């Protein structure tokens, strides 16, 4: 059977957990996750985890934070004036926001967690939510897809 290589488009079912056992991702009851192996849009550890797998194979892997979302960076916790962003809802601690920012590369979206809210400011954490965490995955390779197939949905 053919084994997964860099550049292949694959579909997987996965369950992702933190060291505490908390599940942060579970595709087992829904659509499989489809991605290109080696794409910069996928954490390196996930691409590495599926390399060499064959269709139907299951694997348990630990992806260290260095190959996932990296360490938390306290410089990414920022205070912004409350009137600097326009929200449709009242910001509350724990709320996730998608900030749209104009950059030299064009408009980009950044997830941000509201850490605290005062009358004058909002404290935002711009770290990826899983930064600083080792990730524990159970992965099942559903299919290696060819680019000519119609069922690729990226």
ZAMARGU-4260 file (C-alpha; in steps of 0.2 Angstrom, whole numbers, plus 5000, padded with zeros to 4 digits):
<rodrens>
0) 5000/5000/5000 | 5005/5018/4997 | 5012/5027/5011 | 5010/5046/5015 | 5023/5058/5009
5) 5026/5076/5010 | 5015/5085/4997 | 5001/5072/4999 | 4983/5078/5003 | 4976/5067/5016
10) 4960/5065/5026 | 4962/5060/5045 | 4951/5057/5060 | 4959/5063/5075 | 4956/5065/5094
15) 4968/5079/5101 | 4971/5080/5120 | 4981/5090/5132 | 4992/5082/5145 | 4977/5085/5157
20) 4967/5073/5146 | 4956/5088/5141 | 4950/5085/5123 | 4952/5100/5111 | 4949/5092/5095
25) 4938/5076/5090 | 4933/5073/5072 | 4928/5055/5075 | 4909/5059/5074 | 4910/5071/5059
30) 4919/5075/5044 | 4938/5070/5043 | 4951/5084/5043 | 4959/5086/5026 | 4976/5094/5024
35) 4992/5095/5013 | 5006/5086/5022 | 5020/5098/5024 | 5009/5114/5022 | 5015/5129/5032
40) 4997/5131/5037 | 4998/5115/5047 | 5008/5112/5063 | 5024/5103/5059 | 5021/5089/5071
45) 5005/5084/5063 | 5013/5083/5046 | 5027/5073/5053 | 5015/5061/5063 | 5006/5055/5047
50) 5022/5053/5036 | 5023/5034/5032 | 5005/5030/5037 | 4994/5019/5026 | 4976/5021/5023
55) 4966/5013/5038 | 4982/5014/5050 | 4980/5021/5067 | 4994/5030/5077 | 4996/5038/5094
60) 5008/5052/5094 | 5014/5066/5106 | 5018/5082/5097 | 5029/5093/5108 | 5025/5111/5109
65) 5040/5116/5099 | 5032/5106/5084 | 5015/5113/5088 | 5011/5131/5093 | 5027/5134/5102
70) 5030/5142/5119 | 5018/5156/5126 | 5025/5173/5123 | 5020/5185/5137 | 5024/5199/5125
75) 5008/5194/5116 | 4997/5199/5130 | 4992/5217/5126 | 4982/5231/5133 | 4972/5241/5121
80) 4960/5256/5123 | 4943/5250/5124 | 4937/5261/5110 | 4951/5255/5099 | 4940/5240/5093
85) 4922/5240/5088 | 4913/5225/5095 | 4895/5219/5093 | 4895/5212/5110 | 4901/5217/5127
90) 4918/5209/5129 | 4920/5197/5144 | 4935/5188/5151 | 4937/5171/5142 | 4929/5177/5126
95) 4938/5173/5110 | 4939/5187/5097 | 4945/5186/5079 | 4954/5202/5076 | 4956/5208/5058
100) 4972/5217/5055 | 4979/5226/5040 | 4997/5220/5037 | 5009/5223/5023 | 5004/5205/5017
105) 4986/5210/5017 | 4972/5208/5029 | 4975/5194/5042 | 4964/5187/5056 | 4972/5184/5073
110) 4963/5175/5087 | 4963/5184/5103 | 4957/5179/5120 | 4950/5193/5132 | 4959/5191/5148
115) 4952/5206/5157 | 4941/5221/5154 | 4941/5238/5163 | 4932/5254/5159 | 4947/5261/5149
120) 4955/5245/5142 | 4954/5227/5136 | 4968/5215/5140 | 4970/5203/5125 | 4981/5187/5124
125) 4986/5185/5106 | 4995/5168/5109 | 4988/5154/5100 | 4976/5145/5112 | 4987/5129/5113
130) 5003/5138/5114 | 5015/5131/5128 | 5006/5114/5127 | 5012/5097/5121 | 4998/5089/5111
135) 4993/5071/5112 | 4984/5064/5096 | 4976/5048/5091 | 4976/5048/5072 | 4968/5037/5059
140) 4972/5040/5041 | 4956/5039/5032 | 4962/5042/5014 | 4977/5048/5004 | 4969/5060/4991
145) 4975/5064/4974 | 4973/5082/4968 | 4963/5076/4953 | 4949/5068/4964 | 4934/5079/4966
150) 4932/5075/4985 | 4946/5087/4991 | 4939/5101/5001 | 4952/5113/5008
</rodrens>
